[in-house]
Amino acid sequence: MSIAEETTYTTEALALTGFKAADKILLSWGCTAKQCHTILGISELSYHKFKLAPDTTQLNTEQFERVSYLLNIYQELRMTFNNPSNLSGFMGMKNDNAPFDGRTPLAMIASGDLADLREVAQHIDTFKTGFPGLKTADQQ
């Protein structure tokens, strides 16, 4: 059962709110419009249409999943970092730890592959329990 079925929220309202929030988050991370629509899994035309007329936003199941991952990543970063520049900058920082292996988290999710977005979200979710696999200065 979806959240729209469990609550009084309509699928359209959730799509509108989710799209707006996810787009705002992506832009705060420094994404271009192309990166935004690629990460969200929507066409360039639909992305610009939704930006111009948000009430027309319609998302399929996979796009809702992508929005959910982005909102969860953002929330976890908010709980992890007190510094606003880390909150907005983390996704653009080169990271030598797995699963990034020298890439930025943003570059990884900008592939547009749902599996990459899922992996980044799952990795960042582990921040709740510390930083697994993180190399400290004395280990390098």
C-alpha positions in Angstrom: 0.0 0.0 0.0 1.4 3.4 -0.9 1.5 6.5 1.3 -1.2 8.1 -0.9 -3.5 5.1 -0.1 -2.7 5.2 3.6 -3.4 8.9 4.1 -5.7 11.6 2.8 -2.9 12.9 0.6 -3.5 12.4 -3.1 -0.8 11.0 -5.5 -0.9 14.4 -7.3 -0.2 16.3 -4.1 2.6 14.0 -3.1 4.1 14.2 -6.6 4.0 18.0 -6.5 5.5 18.3 -3.0 8.1 15.6 -3.6 9.2 17.0 -6.9 9.5 20.6 -5.5 11.5 19.4 -2.5 13.8 17.1 -4.4 14.5 19.7 -7.0 15.3 22.3 -4.3 17.6 19.8 -2.7 19.4 19.0 -5.9 19.9 22.6 -6.7 21.3 23.3 -3.2 23.9 20.6 -4.0 24.9 22.5 -7.1 23.2 20.3 -9.7 22.6 21.5 -13.2 19.1 21.2 -14.8 20.4 18.2 -16.8 21.7 16.5 -13.6 18.4 17.2 -11.9 16.2 15.6 -14.5 18.7 12.7 -14.9 18.7 12.0 -11.2 14.9 12.3 -11.0 14.5 9.9 -13.9 12.4 12.3 -15.9 12.8 13.7 -19.4 14.2 17.2 -20.0 10.9 18.3 -21.4 8.9 17.0 -18.4 11.4 18.5 -16.0 11.0 22.0 -17.5 7.2 21.5 -17.8 7.0 20.7 -14.1 9.2 23.7 -13.2 6.9 26.0 -15.2 3.6 24.4 -14.1 4.2 22.5 -10.9 0.5 21.5 -10.7 1.1 19.3 -13.8 3.7 17.1 -12.0 3.0 13.4 -12.4 5.5 10.9 -11.2 5.6 7.1 -11.8 6.6 4.6 -9.1 10.3 4.7 -9.9 10.3 8.5 -9.8 8.6 8.5 -6.4 11.3 6.1 -5.3 14.0 8.4 -6.5 12.4 11.4 -4.7 12.2 9.3 -1.6 15.9 8.4 -1.7 16.8 12.1 -2.2 14.6 13.2 0.7 16.2 10.5 2.9 19.7 11.5 1.9 19.0 15.1 2.7 17.5 14.3 6.0 20.4 12.0 7.0 22.9 14.8 6.0 20.9 17.3 8.1 21.1 14.9 11.1 24.8 14.3 10.5 26.2 17.8 9.8 25.6 21.0 11.9 27.5 23.1 9.4 25.3 24.3 6.5 28.3 24.2 4.1 28.8 20.5 4.9 25.1 19.9 4.4 25.1 21.5 1.0 28.7 20.6 0.1 29.0 16.9 1.1 27.4 15.6 -2.1 30.0 17.5 -4.2 33.1 16.5 -2.2 35.4 13.9 -3.5 35.3 10.8 -1.3 37.9 8.1 -1.4 35.8 5.7 0.8 33.7 2.9 -0.6 31.3 3.1 -2.5 32.5 6.4 -3.9 36.2 5.3 -4.6 37.4 8.8 -5.5 34.1 10.1 -7.0 31.7 12.6 -5.4 28.4 11.2 -4.2 26.8 13.6 -6.6 28.7 12.3 -9.6 27.6 8.8 -8.6 23.9 9.6 -8.5 24.2 11.8 -11.6 24.7 8.6 -13.6 20.9 8.4 -13.6 21.1 4.7 -12.5 18.6 4.0 -9.8 21.0 1.4 -8.3 23.6 4.1 -7.8 21.1 6.4 -6.1 20.0 3.5 -3.9 23.6 2.7 -3.0 24.4 6.3 -2.1 21.2 6.5 0.0 22.0 3.2 1.8 25.6 4.3 2.5 24.5 7.7 3.9 21.9 6.0 6.0 24.7 4.2 7.8 25.9 7.6 9.1 23.3 7.1 12.0 25.6 4.5 13.5 28.9 6.1 12.7 31.0 6.2 9.6 31.7 2.6 8.5 34.8 2.0 6.5 35.9 5.6 7.0 39.7 5.9 6.9 40.9 8.1 9.7 44.0 10.3 9.3 46.2 7.8 11.3 45.0 4.9 9.1 46.0 6.5 5.8 
